[in-house]
Each structure stands twice: as structure tokens, then as C-alpha cells.
């Protein structure tokens, strides 16, 4: 495993990290504590040290499953979570952006994760109106000073990237933010046009999420694939995400069917020298082994 310094922080992250949205049951599968433990044991064995989760992944469920495992060796991990939402139900969240609400979210996250600090605490896909809140960032700075947060980040909304809105990027440093998380994969390359280069100029660390484009870039699915209603991809198809599958099919033909698409897609992201780590959402031990071998 290769490790990189994340921006100007003192965090040396594995270039492949584990995204854990899938652990909350919104990807067609419910996980047991034992299943998550086996996945995380494998993650650890291949050298991955970065885990990315969020408070709204199943009302702290993803965090709780991770916390059960981290009790053994918290110091071995770089732990990133997020704030700004409350889980209401399957694929349904409610905004919670006040400083009081966010402070409570942090306390709840620390409790279920079984730790007294998080390495990266991320503003989770909020718009500019809630971002431009001095009281919120002042409260977060206090949490940094007392050691509950090591670094702040922004998991930036896809809508902002599509609109070319870089307000949050340009104001990141003045808000005490050192890390940006953004959607980036072969199919969705909007971030490489301006956002990623600007982050590099500002020396912001970059985490790339969704490198497999909801699994479609793994090569396992096509326009005939069906997903249950508790799988986010069931709803993506209703939003005509399947229109993008044709370009993936063309890519697969060009690469040849002997190429492992999942591994290729992760490596494609990492060819961008400004990307520090790619967050892969693995649901099985085999998937972890495959993308890291």
C-alpha cells in the first residue's frame, strides 16, 4: 500500500480508503457486526488506514459498526466522519446545521465510534447559505482546540461542482478547513476541470469518492440490472442514471473484457497526482482484496 500526506496536514493516508455508506443498509444489504469486523480485518491487513463514514448513514449505524471494531486499536486508523444531517428513514435525511445541533452530532458520533476524537470532521454536502455561518465554524474551531477534532473538511455537494461554484473551496482555509472530498471517477470528471486544480493551488487535501460510480464502473452491472428498493441504485435508475451506462459499455469494449474494471477505475482516479486517496465502498472481503491486489 502507498501512503500520501493529505494536503498540508500531518495525516499520512493510504491512497485507497474505505467508504462506509454501504454499512447502513442503503445498498441492498444489512450488515452484522461480525461481517463488518471481517471486512475491517481485511482492510487493515492490506494496509488501508483511512475510514470514511457519516452521522446520517443509518442514524449513526455505520459509525456504530465501525466503533465496535475500533475498540481494539483506534490509534491505527485515520477516521473521517461528517455532520449536517439527521437520518429520518431509508434514503431520507433532514438538515441540521445550527452550531448546537452540530455539536450534538459530534458528541453522538464520538460516542458510537468509541473514541474521544475524529481525525477529519466534514461539512456534508451543504449549500453556500449554511456554509457561510460564522457561528458554526467558530464552534467547530473550539472543538478542534479541545482535541475532539484534528482537522476539518468539506464533502462538497455534487450540485455545486456541476454549477462550477467554488465559494466553499476559496473560503476553506479561512474556515480552518484543510481537506476536500469530492465525487470523481471516469464517468463523472467535472471536478478535474477546475475544482481539483484550485484545491491543489490552495494546498487542500483531496479525497475522491464514488470511484466506481455506484458500482457501475465495476463492470458487474448494465442497463438490465435490477436493484431492491432498499438499494440507492434502484432510485438512480428512476433518475435515468442508466443513460450513462452506454459510455461505460464502450469503455469496457475498448479496454477488453480481461481488464478488471473495478481495479482499473480506482487506478484511473489515482493517476491524478492531486488526488490523495480514493474512497472505495466495499461490501465484501473479496472486494477489498480485489481493488488492492
Legacy VTK file of the C-alpha trace (Angstrom):
# vtk DataFile Version 3.0
C-alpha trace
ASCII
DATASET POLYDATA
POINTS 293 float
0.000 0.000 0.000
1.188 3.504 -0.841
0.642 6.396 1.583
0.463 10.128 0.891
0.453 13.237 3.024
-3.100 14.603 2.989
-2.701 18.215 1.893
-0.679 20.127 4.482
-1.899 18.013 7.412
0.247 15.534 9.296
-2.056 12.694 8.192
-0.394 10.063 6.007
-3.311 8.291 4.370
-3.415 5.110 2.338
-4.125 6.011 -1.285
-7.134 3.701 -1.074
-9.559 4.339 1.781
-12.776 2.586 2.741
-16.040 4.448 2.217
-18.734 3.050 4.518
-22.106 4.358 3.375
-22.940 0.770 2.417
-22.817 -0.383 6.053
-26.058 1.417 6.918
-28.205 -0.888 4.775
-28.976 1.528 1.920
-27.112 -0.560 -0.644
-29.383 -3.607 -0.610
-27.728 -5.429 2.285
-27.835 -5.269 6.067
-24.555 -5.973 7.814
-23.891 -7.753 11.082
-21.135 -6.728 13.470
-19.228 -9.913 12.595
-19.430 -9.215 8.858
-18.110 -5.689 9.331
-15.352 -6.991 11.589
-14.186 -9.406 8.865
-14.196 -6.643 6.257
-12.233 -4.297 8.518
-9.724 -7.017 9.418
-9.047 -7.441 5.722
-8.916 -3.674 5.198
-6.302 -3.467 7.936
-4.308 -6.415 6.578
-3.922 -4.848 3.114
-2.687 -1.582 4.622
-5.745 0.671 4.334
-5.740 3.119 7.261
-8.493 5.584 6.248
-12.173 5.019 7.073
-14.833 7.473 5.899
-18.326 7.465 7.387
-21.142 9.886 8.355
-23.672 10.511 11.083
-26.585 10.090 8.655
-25.554 6.673 7.389
-28.394 4.917 9.171
-28.698 7.179 12.244
-25.055 6.596 13.235
-25.382 2.893 12.288
-22.313 2.844 10.051
-20.331 4.640 12.764
-21.575 2.185 15.391
-20.490 -0.866 13.386
-17.073 0.679 12.858
-16.826 1.621 16.533
-17.343 -1.975 17.604
-14.197 -2.903 15.699
-12.084 0.150 16.542
-12.162 -0.578 20.250
-9.203 -2.891 19.680
-6.802 -0.459 18.021
-8.117 3.067 17.474
-4.622 4.519 17.025
-4.029 2.518 13.824
-6.746 4.363 11.926
-7.433 7.735 10.346
-11.128 8.216 10.978
-13.271 10.638 8.993
-16.937 11.353 9.607
-19.400 14.094 8.650
-22.035 16.464 10.014
-25.075 18.415 8.879
-27.876 15.875 8.586
-30.098 13.630 10.656
-31.321 10.242 9.464
-35.101 10.112 9.030
-35.519 6.830 7.177
-34.263 4.889 4.199
-32.510 7.339 1.836
-34.094 10.253 3.708
-32.232 12.837 5.787
-33.098 16.131 7.451
-30.750 19.130 7.567
-29.240 20.019 10.958
-26.813 22.909 10.552
-27.003 25.018 13.724
-23.894 25.078 15.890
-25.836 23.462 18.746
-27.099 20.644 16.524
-23.679 20.013 15.016
-22.028 19.915 18.431
-24.554 17.263 19.493
-23.894 15.335 16.290
-20.193 15.311 17.117
-20.828 14.048 20.636
-23.104 11.302 19.306
-20.568 10.296 16.673
-17.751 10.115 19.204
-19.926 8.012 21.490
-20.859 5.343 18.935
-17.392 5.319 17.388
-15.959 4.659 20.830
-13.331 7.373 20.560
-12.626 10.776 22.051
-11.559 12.371 18.751
-12.058 12.165 14.995
-9.210 12.835 12.615
-11.384 14.549 9.980
-14.794 16.142 10.582
-16.510 17.088 7.332
-19.202 19.578 6.363
-21.552 17.223 4.490
-22.876 18.472 1.127
-24.380 21.724 2.341
-25.152 24.776 0.206
-23.412 28.142 0.459
-26.113 29.597 2.694
-25.457 27.145 5.518
-21.724 27.160 4.812
-21.417 30.917 5.320
-22.184 30.700 9.039
-19.535 32.214 11.303
-21.143 30.782 14.433
-20.925 27.223 13.090
-17.253 27.432 12.172
-16.414 29.209 15.404
-17.997 26.349 17.362
-16.066 23.780 15.336
-12.813 25.635 15.940
-13.453 25.351 19.694
-13.890 21.577 19.291
-10.552 21.467 17.471
-8.834 23.357 20.258
-10.020 20.913 22.905
-8.909 17.962 20.789
-12.188 16.381 19.685
-11.446 17.208 16.030
-7.990 17.093 14.465
-8.846 18.520 11.026
-11.907 19.941 9.315
-13.042 19.010 5.837
-15.760 19.660 3.287
-17.532 16.822 1.498
-18.652 19.073 -1.299
-22.076 18.809 -2.918
-22.188 17.439 -6.462
-24.617 20.234 -7.381
-22.015 22.872 -6.530
-19.382 21.129 -8.639
-21.750 20.846 -11.598
-22.513 24.588 -11.330
-18.836 25.482 -11.025
-19.484 27.082 -7.624
-16.128 27.198 -5.802
-17.170 29.531 -2.963
-16.541 26.831 -0.351
-13.147 25.970 -1.821
-11.929 29.565 -1.803
-13.166 30.118 1.764
-11.931 26.766 3.091
-8.702 27.944 4.670
-10.314 30.904 6.432
-12.823 28.430 7.912
-9.996 26.235 9.168
-10.666 23.558 6.535
-7.738 21.515 5.192
-9.436 18.683 3.267
-11.936 18.471 0.408
-13.921 15.350 -0.504
-15.474 15.286 -3.969
-17.121 12.875 -6.404
-14.551 11.860 -9.021
-14.491 8.927 -11.402
-14.054 8.158 -15.095
-17.755 8.781 -15.719
-18.031 11.970 -13.619
-14.987 14.135 -14.277
-16.402 17.599 -13.619
-14.120 18.085 -10.600
-10.933 17.827 -12.659
-11.832 20.866 -14.755
-11.400 23.481 -12.039
-12.124 22.250 -8.519
-9.235 19.799 -8.161
-6.653 22.180 -9.698
-7.833 25.010 -7.426
-7.645 22.717 -4.374
-4.071 21.851 -5.345
-3.148 25.541 -5.614
-4.608 26.142 -2.154
-2.821 23.048 -0.773
-6.066 21.384 0.246
-6.003 17.625 0.631
-8.280 15.775 -1.800
-10.355 12.654 -1.129
-12.132 11.194 -4.177
-15.455 9.479 -3.510
-17.533 7.187 -5.743
-14.590 5.957 -7.865
-16.801 3.131 -9.161
-19.808 5.359 -9.949
-22.220 3.497 -7.659
-20.680 0.206 -8.771
-21.408 0.636 -12.478
-17.705 1.089 -13.250
-17.012 -2.292 -11.654
-18.341 -3.861 -14.844
-20.828 -6.026 -12.930
-23.976 -4.128 -13.884
-25.680 -3.000 -17.054
-28.985 -1.433 -18.050
-30.811 -4.695 -17.342
-29.609 -4.893 -13.740
-32.316 -4.742 -11.080
-31.909 -3.499 -7.521
-34.231 -3.798 -4.493
-35.949 -0.707 -3.103
-33.508 -0.573 -0.174
-30.647 -0.043 -2.655
-29.801 3.521 -3.698
-29.265 2.285 -7.253
-32.943 1.365 -7.538
-33.723 5.095 -7.329
-30.813 6.151 -9.519
-32.275 4.154 -12.377
-35.526 6.064 -11.942
-33.499 9.249 -12.389
-32.190 7.951 -15.721
-28.702 7.220 -14.420
-28.860 4.229 -16.747
-28.399 6.580 -19.731
-24.740 6.817 -18.747
-24.255 3.059 -18.972
-23.714 3.180 -22.741
-20.455 5.076 -22.299
-19.320 2.535 -19.699
-20.071 -0.290 -22.139
-17.983 1.439 -24.779
-15.142 1.831 -22.274
-15.323 -1.858 -21.414
-15.105 -2.847 -25.070
-12.126 -0.553 -25.573
-10.252 -1.904 -22.542
-11.080 -5.525 -23.288
-13.040 -7.924 -21.137
-9.905 -9.296 -19.476
-9.375 -5.986 -17.643
-10.696 -5.834 -14.076
-12.891 -2.744 -14.290
-13.053 -2.058 -10.531
-9.297 -2.086 -10.147
-8.839 -0.082 -13.356
-11.317 2.562 -12.170
-9.541 3.055 -8.848
-6.179 3.282 -10.586
-7.627 5.779 -13.071
-8.549 8.125 -10.199
-5.122 7.786 -8.635
-3.394 8.791 -11.862
-4.496 12.319 -10.995
-1.469 13.389 -8.958
-3.577 15.811 -6.920
-5.827 13.067 -5.529
-4.513 11.903 -2.168
-6.876 8.994 -1.512
-9.739 7.224 -3.272
-12.662 6.092 -1.090
-13.960 2.708 -2.248
-17.227 1.295 -0.889
-16.528 -2.420 -0.490
-19.284 -4.763 0.716
-17.233 -7.968 0.962
-13.782 -9.176 1.923
-13.268 -10.260 -1.690
-13.955 -6.757 -2.999
-11.382 -5.278 -0.620
-8.780 -7.786 -1.757
-9.594 -7.238 -5.415
-9.155 -3.452 -5.532
-5.902 -3.560 -3.544
-4.070 -6.539 -5.029
LINES 1 294
293 0 1 2 3 4 5 6 7 8 9 10 11 12 13 14 15 16 17 18 19 20 21 22 23 24 25 26 27 28 29 30 31 32 33 34 35 36 37 38 39 40 41 42 43 44 45 46 47 48 49 50 51 52 53 54 55 56 57 58 59 60 61 62 63 64 65 66 67 68 69 70 71 72 73 74 75 76 77 78 79 80 81 82 83 84 85 86 87 88 89 90 91 92 93 94 95 96 97 98 99 100 101 102 103 104 105 106 107 108 109 110 111 112 113 114 115 116 117 118 119 120 121 122 123 124 125 126 127 128 129 130 131 132 133 134 135 136 137 138 139 140 141 142 143 144 145 146 147 148 149 150 151 152 153 154 155 156 157 158 159 160 161 162 163 164 165 166 167 168 169 170 171 172 173 174 175 176 177 178 179 180 181 182 183 184 185 186 187 188 189 190 191 192 193 194 195 196 197 198 199 200 201 202 203 204 205 206 207 208 209 210 211 212 213 214 215 216 217 218 219 220 221 222 223 224 225 226 227 228 229 230 231 232 233 234 235 236 237 238 239 240 241 242 243 244 245 246 247 248 249 250 251 252 253 254 255 256 257 258 259 260 261 262 263 264 265 266 267 268 269 270 271 272 273 274 275 276 277 278 279 280 281 282 283 284 285 286 287 288 289 290 291 292
